[in-house]
Amino acid sequence: MPINHGGYIPDVNLKGDALTAYYADVAACQHQIIQKYGDKYISNNAIIDVRHCLINKGYVLLS
């Protein structure tokens, strides 16, 4: 599951199984970024990298 407290999860307009798959992809991206940034996960650069990771997986993120 994605990191909720202190973490960053972009908003999307998904429901059901698609939302479950999105949360799995968010968790994978977060773990990838945590390896790079460690305890500075909520920094601006980390947030940008999470967004890029999700966009590279094919998601269109809401502002």
Secondary structure, DSSP 4 states (H G I P E B T S, - for coil): ----SS---------HHHHHHHHHHHHHHHHHHHHHHGGGTTSHHHHHHHHHHHHHTT-----
